[in-house]
């Protein structure tokens, strides 16, 4: 990962801008008018983080950067845009370099290595990347499919009537309810009745309104990784909050995708809060794991993505949650459920 270099335009004469190859909704959402340039090392793009990428107030959602790098990864094949991913594939993300804000210009790049693809997003004027990624095709990550399966209920019916709604933001890419731009418009739920575990879930594919939100992020009826990455990042992050009672930022997260996920499939996104380390708000670290499962017609669950990650508590973000999450009564209950 540390050997990744961003190739300057002047170093190659065989570059080509592949923007026209991906003149679709996903490309427009992620890159705007920015081009994707290929050279003999990989692909890259210079773009700006607009308000459409917002997660925390004024801050791009981490899932957007993750989706940008996986979209660039599609362009590293010999023919440009590869038609499918090779399953299973694992993506490891590391955050924690330079901070990023709405309006910042960045350069995103993905290069080919012998056994993986490496990616990073670098804010203009910075030396330390905001986001790094390692992409391994044909490989499962540390949170195995069997582990995720064991953590799930046997059937969706087992939790369907125990879901307590959690609060949401106005403009967040994942949960924003007043966005002018496209977004996922997801709701989150705390699974009530668990004695020792803090579990958060979200749903997709159950509501006709998904056609205007979550379902837009697909090509040829197969979901792009972007909505999966972003929604799982948020689901696991909220599970970490339920353990820590602290707003936080993703330090690392990994995903393993096991197959294509198709529009029309009902999806359960599942996050379980894990261990907590640190006694002061500014040094608190929390772990969470989970994934996405298809809800079959008989209510049983098929794991299609597994995930695990680590979050760092940030007192300013806890304050933001208290002040900005809506509605107020759900916000109060969320902090009570988290033990705060």
C-alpha positions in Angstrom: 0.0 0.0 0.0 2.7 2.5 1.0 4.4 2.1 -2.4 1.4 3.5 -4.3 2.4 6.6 -6.3 0.1 9.0 -8.1 1.4 9.3 -11.7 1.5 12.8 -13.1 -0.1 13.5 -16.4 3.1 14.5 -18.1 4.8 11.2 -17.4 2.9 9.2 -20.0 1.7 9.8 -23.6 -0.6 6.8 -23.9 -3.1 8.0 -21.4 -6.8 8.2 -22.2 -9.8 9.6 -20.5 -12.4 6.9 -20.0 -15.2 9.2 -18.9 -17.3 8.4 -21.9 -17.1 4.7 -21.2 -19.0 5.3 -17.9 -21.4 8.1 -18.8 -24.0 6.9 -16.4 -25.7 7.9 -13.1 -23.1 6.3 -10.9 -20.2 7.9 -12.7 -21.9 11.3 -12.6 -22.7 11.0 -8.9 -19.2 10.0 -7.9 -17.1 12.1 -10.3 -19.3 14.9 -11.6 -17.4 16.3 -14.6 -14.1 14.8 -13.6 -12.5 12.4 -16.0 -11.0 9.0 -15.3 -7.5 8.7 -16.7 -5.8 5.4 -17.5 -2.0 4.9 -17.9 0.3 1.9 -17.7 0.2 1.8 -13.9 -3.5 2.2 -13.2 -6.2 4.8 -13.1 -6.8 8.1 -11.4 -9.1 11.0 -11.2 -9.0 14.6 -9.8 -12.4 15.6 -8.4 -14.0 17.7 -5.7 -16.0 16.6 -2.7 -19.4 18.4 -3.2 -22.3 18.7 -0.8 -23.8 15.5 -2.4 -21.1 13.5 -0.6 -21.9 14.7 2.9 -22.2 12.3 5.9 -21.3 14.0 9.1 -22.2 17.7 8.7 -19.6 19.4 6.5 -17.7 16.1 6.1 -17.8 13.6 3.1 -19.2 10.2 4.0 -16.4 7.6 4.2 -18.5 5.3 2.0 -18.3 7.8 -0.9 -14.5 7.6 -1.0 -14.7 3.8 -0.7 -17.0 3.7 -3.6 -14.8 6.0 -5.7 -11.9 3.6 -5.3 -13.9 0.5 -6.2 -15.3 2.3 -9.3 -11.7 3.2 -10.3 -10.7 -0.5 -9.7 -13.2 -1.5 -12.5 -11.1 0.5 -14.9 -7.8 -1.3 -14.3 -8.6 -4.2 -16.6 -7.1 -4.7 -20.0 -10.2 -3.5 -21.7 -11.0 -0.6 -19.4 -14.3 -1.2 -17.7 -14.5 -4.8 -16.6 -18.1 -6.2 -16.8 -18.1 -8.1 -13.4 -16.1 -8.4 -10.2 -14.3 -11.7 -9.4 -15.9 -13.3 -6.3 -15.2 -13.5 -3.5 -13.3 -10.3 -3.2 -12.1 -8.5 -0.2 -11.5 -4.7 0.3 -9.5 -3.4 3.3 -9.9 0.4 3.9 -7.8 2.5 6.3 -8.7 6.0 7.2 -7.0 8.5 9.5 -4.6 10.6 7.5 -5.6 14.1 6.4 -9.1 15.2 7.3 -11.5 16.0 4.5 -14.3 18.5 4.2 -17.0 19.4 1.7 -15.4 21.5 -1.0 -12.0 19.9 -0.9 -10.3 18.8 -4.1 -8.7 15.4 -4.1 -6.9 12.9 -6.3 -8.0 9.3 -6.2 -5.8 6.6 -7.7 -5.8 2.8 -8.0 -2.7 0.9 -9.3 -2.1 -2.7 -10.1 0.2 -4.9 -8.0 1.1 -8.5 -8.4 -1.5 -9.9 -6.0 -3.9 -7.0 -5.4 -5.0 -3.5 -6.4 -3.9 -0.6 -4.2 -5.8 2.7 -3.9 -5.7 6.0 -2.1 -7.5 9.3 -1.9 -5.2 12.3 -1.3 -6.4 15.8 -0.5 -4.8 18.5 -2.6 -1.8 19.9 -0.8 -1.4 17.0 1.6 1.2 14.2 1.7 -0.7 11.8 3.9 -3.7 10.1 2.3 -7.2 10.5 3.7 -8.1 7.0 2.6 -6.1 3.9 1.6 -7.4 0.6 0.2 -6.2 -2.9 -0.7 -8.4 -4.9 -3.0 -7.9 -8.7 -3.2 -9.9 -10.7 -5.8 -10.6 -14.3 -5.0 -9.9 -13.8 -1.3 -12.1 -13.7 1.8 -11.3 -11.1 4.6 -10.7 -11.6 8.3 -14.5 -11.6 9.2 -15.5 -14.9 7.6 -18.8 -15.8 6.0 -19.3 -18.5 8.5 -18.8 -16.1 11.4 -21.3 -13.7 10.0 -23.8 -16.5 9.4 -23.5 -17.6 13.0 -24.2 -14.1 14.3 -27.4 -13.7 12.3 -30.9 -14.8 13.4 -32.2 -17.9 11.6 -35.0 -15.9 10.0 -35.8 -12.2 9.5 -39.1 -12.9 11.3 -37.1 -13.5 14.5 -36.3 -9.7 14.8 -39.0 -8.1 12.5 -41.2 -7.1 15.4 -38.4 -5.9 17.7 -37.0 -3.1 15.6 -36.9 0.3 17.4 -36.3 3.2 14.9 -33.2 5.3 15.4 -32.7 9.0 14.6 -31.3 10.4 11.3 -29.8 13.4 9.7 -31.1 15.9 7.2 -28.4 15.7 4.5 -26.4 12.6 5.1 -25.8 10.5 2.0 -27.0 7.4 3.8 -29.8 8.6 6.1 -30.6 12.2 5.0 -34.3 12.9 4.6 -34.1 16.5 3.1 -31.4 16.0 0.5 -31.7 17.8 -2.8 -29.1 15.3 -4.3 -29.5 11.6 -4.7 -29.0 9.6 -1.5 -29.9 6.2 0.0 -32.5 7.5 2.5 -32.1 4.6 4.8 -33.5 4.2 8.3 -31.8 2.4 11.1 -33.2 0.2 13.9 -32.1 -1.1 17.2 -33.0 -4.7 17.9 -34.8 -4.6 21.2 -34.8 -7.4 23.7 -31.2 -8.5 23.4 -29.7 -8.8 26.9 -26.0 -8.6 26.3 -25.7 -7.5 22.6 -26.2 -4.2 20.9 -27.4 -4.8 17.3 -28.4 -2.3 14.7 -30.0 -3.2 11.3 -31.1 -1.4 8.2 -33.2 -2.6 5.3 -33.4 -2.3 1.5 -35.7 -3.8 -1.1 -38.7 -3.9 1.1 -40.2 -0.6 0.1 -41.5 0.6 -3.3 -39.9 4.0 -2.6 -36.4 2.4 -2.9 -36.7 2.8 -6.7 -36.1 6.5 -6.2 -33.2 6.1 -3.7 -31.2 3.0 -3.0 -32.1 1.2 -6.3 -30.6 4.1 -8.4 -27.1 3.0 -7.5 -27.0 0.0 -9.9 -25.9 -1.0 -13.4 -27.9 -3.6 -15.4 -29.9 -4.5 -12.3 -26.8 -5.3 -10.2 -26.0 -3.0 -7.3 -22.8 -1.1 -7.5 -20.7 -1.6 -4.3 -21.2 2.1 -3.3 -24.5 1.8 -1.5 -23.5 -1.5 0.2 -20.2 0.0 1.4 -21.8 3.2 2.7 -24.7 1.5 4.4 -22.6 -1.1 6.1 -20.1 1.5 7.3 -23.1 3.4 8.8 -24.8 0.3 10.3 -21.6 -1.0 11.9 -20.7 2.5 13.0 -24.1 2.9 14.8 -23.6 -0.5 16.4 -20.3 0.8 17.7 -22.1 3.9 19.0 -24.6 1.7 20.9 -21.7 0.2 22.8 -19.7 3.4 23.4 -22.4 6.2 23.4 -19.8 8.1 21.4 -19.9 9.5 17.9 -16.9 8.4 16.0 -14.9 8.1 12.7 -14.0 4.9 10.9 -10.4 4.0 11.4 -10.5 0.8 9.4 -13.1 -1.4 7.8 -13.0 -4.4 5.6 -15.6 -6.0 3.4 -15.9 -9.4 1.6 -18.4 -9.6 -1.3 -19.5 -13.1 -2.1 -21.7 -12.6 -5.2 -23.6 -10.0 -7.3 -26.5 -8.4 -5.4 -29.5 -7.7 -7.6 -32.2 -5.1 -7.6 -35.3 -6.7 -6.3 -33.6 -8.8 -3.6 -34.6 -7.9 -0.1 -31.6 -7.0 2.0 -30.9 -7.0 5.7 -27.9 -4.9 6.8 -26.7 -6.1 10.2 -24.2 -4.6 12.7 -23.2 -6.0 16.1 -21.2 -3.8 18.6 -18.0 -5.4 19.8 -15.3 -4.7 22.3 -14.7 -1.2 23.7 -11.3 0.1 24.8 -10.4 3.4 26.4 -12.1 5.3 29.3 -11.8 8.9 28.0 -14.0 10.1 25.1 -11.1 11.3 23.0 -9.3 7.9 23.4 -12.2 5.6 23.0 -12.0 2.8 20.4 -14.8 0.5 19.5 -15.1 -2.6 17.2 -18.1 -3.9 15.3 -18.9 -6.6 12.8 -21.7 -7.7 10.6 -22.6 -7.6 6.9 -25.5 -7.8 4.5 -27.8 -10.8 3.9 -30.5 -11.5 1.4 -33.9 -12.3 2.9 -35.2 -15.3 1.0 -38.9 -15.8 0.4 -39.2 -18.2 3.4 -37.5 -15.6 5.6 -34.2 -17.3 6.0 -31.0 -15.3 5.5 -28.2 -15.7 2.9 -25.0 -13.8 3.7 -23.8 -11.9 0.7 -21.3 -9.5 2.3 -19.4 -9.7 5.5 -17.7 -6.8 7.2 -15.8 -5.7 10.4 -14.3 -2.5 11.5 -12.9 -0.2 14.1 -14.1 3.3 15.2 -12.4 6.1 17.1 -14.5 8.2 19.5 -14.7 11.9 18.7 -16.4 14.1 21.3 -17.2 16.8 18.8 -19.2 14.3 16.8 -21.0 13.1 19.9 -22.1 16.7 20.4 -23.1 17.0 16.8 -25.3 13.9 17.2 -27.0 15.3 20.2 -27.7 18.6 18.5 -28.5 17.6 14.9 -30.0 14.1 14.8 -33.8 14.2 14.3 -36.5 13.7 15.6 -35.6 14.7 19.1 -37.5 11.9 20.9 -35.7 9.2 18.9 -32.4 10.9 19.5 -33.0 10.9 23.3 -34.0 7.2 23.2 -30.9 6.3 21.1 -28.5 7.8 23.7 -30.5 6.1 26.5 -30.2 2.7 24.7 -26.5 3.4 24.4 -26.2 3.9 28.1 -25.6 7.7 28.0 
